[in-house]
Structures are given as C-alpha cells and as structure tokens.
Amino acid sequence: MNLAGFCRNCLSNWYREAAEAEGVALSKDAAREIIYGMPYAEWQALNQTEASAAKKAEFEAKRPKDH
C-alpha cells in the first residue's frame, strides 16, 4: 500500500464504480473478491496482520488527503 499509494480496497472500490458506470451491478464484496482473488474475509484471515507504528506513520504521511 505504501509503495503504490493506495490499497486493494481502494482498487476494488474503483473497479466497482467503473462497473456500475457501465451498467454492471457489482457489490462491494464481489469487487473485493475479484481484486483479492478470494473472499475478503478469507484473505484477511490468511494475510492481514497489524501494521507496525512505522508503517502506519509512513501511510499517514503518504496517503491522499482528499479521502
């Protein structure tokens, strides 16, 4: 996330918005499953850990301020 400046959740939101702009109904969960390659809850259980204080500070410093 810190490298790209956005996270997979942001990407899944943009994907869903683009689909809806083309008239394709896509739920938040369905969009996340497309981006993560598996249900989001499963991905979280397998991969997500608490970020270090340094990583959190880096994210806050780099994240777009318009969100």
JOSUL-V414293 format. One record per helix or strand. SS is the DSSP state (2 for helix, 1 for strand). FROM is the first residue (numbers start at 1). LEN is the number of residues. If there is no record, write none. Layout:
# JOSUL-V414293
ss: (SS,SS)
from: (FROM,FROM)
len: (LEN,LEN)
This chain:
# JOSUL-V414293
ss: (2,2,2,2)
from: (8,28,40,53)
len: (14,9,8,10)
